[in-house]
Amino acid sequence: MSVQTHTLNTARKEPIVKFAVTIVTYNRLELLKECIQQVLSQTVPFSYICIVDNHSTDGTSEYLDQLAAGTETVFPNAGKPEFHILHLPENIGGAGGFAKGLEDLGKTDCDWILIIDDDAMIAADYIEQLQKAIFKNKLPGLFRHCNYCRSH
């Protein structure tokens, strides 16, 4: 498994809470592209985006390499998320892919992690609404109370 990290160099307001997303994909490149567009179109941007490629054979791996290298520039208003691209050596299923993504993002300083499949098309204000609910209900961040996540 290889991990690549890349930060887009576009100006945008930093979020108050650090949100991350892990997306698991397998041989659905066109859906993945749409999903990534939705993720990058958030009114409150993600700090980290982890994409787990479950050993796709349809060009997904190459597309993700271009995205990580900054040669895929279809997201001009994306803020500055840090991309983590995980290429798995075999398809370990959705749950296995999410486990790998959560393990990777658990090493960051994010407060909240959204897990979605490549066919999830989230509304542009999804994270904004989630942030409002967090503040309204005074919810703690995930990793502040999750020793397992930090120790494994």
C-alpha positions in Angstrom: 0.0 0.0 0.0 1.3 3.4 -0.9 0.2 6.7 0.7 0.6 10.1 -1.1 -0.1 13.4 0.5 -0.9 16.6 -1.4 -2.2 20.0 -0.4 -4.0 22.1 -3.1 -2.7 25.7 -3.3 -5.9 27.7 -3.5 -7.1 30.3 -1.0 -10.1 29.6 1.2 -11.2 30.2 4.8 -10.0 27.6 7.2 -12.7 25.7 9.0 -13.3 26.2 12.7 -13.5 22.4 13.2 -11.2 20.2 11.3 -13.2 17.8 9.2 -11.9 14.8 7.2 -13.5 12.4 4.8 -12.6 8.9 3.7 -14.0 7.7 0.4 -13.7 4.0 -0.5 -13.8 3.2 -4.2 -13.6 0.2 -6.5 -13.9 0.4 -10.3 -16.4 3.3 -10.4 -14.2 6.2 -11.7 -16.9 8.4 -13.0 -18.9 8.2 -9.8 -15.7 8.8 -7.8 -15.0 12.0 -9.8 -18.6 13.3 -9.1 -18.2 12.4 -5.4 -14.8 14.2 -5.2 -16.4 17.3 -6.8 -19.2 17.2 -4.2 -16.6 16.8 -1.4 -14.5 19.7 -2.7 -17.6 21.9 -3.2 -18.4 22.2 0.5 -19.2 25.6 2.0 -17.1 24.5 5.0 -14.1 22.7 3.5 -12.6 19.4 4.5 -9.1 19.6 6.0 -8.2 16.1 4.9 -9.5 13.9 2.1 -8.5 10.2 2.2 -9.4 8.2 -0.9 -9.0 4.4 -0.6 -8.7 2.6 -3.9 -9.7 -1.0 -3.3 -7.4 -2.3 -6.2 -9.4 -0.8 -9.1 -8.6 -1.8 -12.6 -10.6 0.9 -14.5 -8.1 3.8 -14.5 -9.0 4.9 -11.0 -5.5 4.5 -9.7 -4.0 6.6 -12.5 -6.6 9.3 -12.0 -5.9 9.4 -8.2 -2.1 9.7 -8.9 -2.8 12.7 -11.2 -5.0 14.2 -8.5 -2.4 13.8 -5.9 0.3 15.2 -8.2 -1.8 18.3 -8.9 -2.1 17.6 -12.6 -5.8 17.0 -12.3 -7.1 20.6 -11.8 -10.9 20.4 -12.1 -11.5 21.8 -8.6 -10.6 25.5 -8.6 -12.5 26.4 -5.4 -11.4 23.4 -3.3 -9.7 25.2 -0.4 -6.5 23.5 0.8 -7.4 20.0 1.8 -4.6 17.5 2.3 -5.1 14.5 0.1 -4.2 11.0 1.3 -4.4 8.4 -1.5 -4.2 4.8 -0.4 -3.7 2.2 -3.2 -4.5 -1.2 -1.7 -2.8 -4.3 -3.1 -6.1 -6.2 -3.1 -9.8 -5.5 -2.7 -10.6 -5.9 1.0 -14.2 -4.8 0.7 -15.9 -1.6 1.8 -15.5 -2.2 5.6 -11.8 -3.0 5.1 -11.3 0.1 3.0 -13.0 2.3 5.6 -10.8 0.7 8.3 -7.7 1.6 6.3 -8.9 5.1 5.7 -9.8 5.7 9.4 -6.4 4.3 10.4 -4.7 6.8 8.1 -6.9 9.8 9.2 -6.5 8.8 12.8 -2.9 10.0 12.5 -4.0 13.6 11.6 -5.3 16.3 13.9 -8.9 16.2 12.5 -11.8 16.4 14.9 -14.5 14.6 12.8 -14.4 12.0 10.0 -17.1 11.4 7.5 -17.0 8.0 5.8 -18.7 7.6 2.4 -18.7 5.4 -0.6 -17.8 6.7 -4.1 -21.4 7.0 -5.0 -22.3 9.5 -2.2 -23.3 12.9 -3.5 -23.4 15.1 -0.4 -25.0 18.5 -0.5 -22.7 21.5 -0.7 -23.7 22.6 2.8 -23.5 19.1 4.4 -20.4 19.9 6.5 -21.7 23.4 7.3 -24.9 21.9 8.7 -23.0 19.3 10.6 -20.8 21.9 12.1 -23.8 23.9 13.2 -25.3 20.8 14.9 -21.9 20.2 16.6 -21.8 23.7 18.1 -25.5 23.7 18.9 -25.3 20.4 20.8 -21.8 21.0 22.2 -20.6 17.6 20.8 -17.0 16.7 21.5 -14.7 15.8 18.6 -14.3 12.1 17.7 -10.7 11.7 18.7 -10.9 13.7 21.9 -12.6 10.7 23.5 -11.4 7.8 21.4 -8.3 6.3 22.9 -8.5 3.3 20.5 -8.2 5.5 17.4 -5.1 7.3 18.8 -3.4 4.2 20.0 -3.8 1.9 17.0 
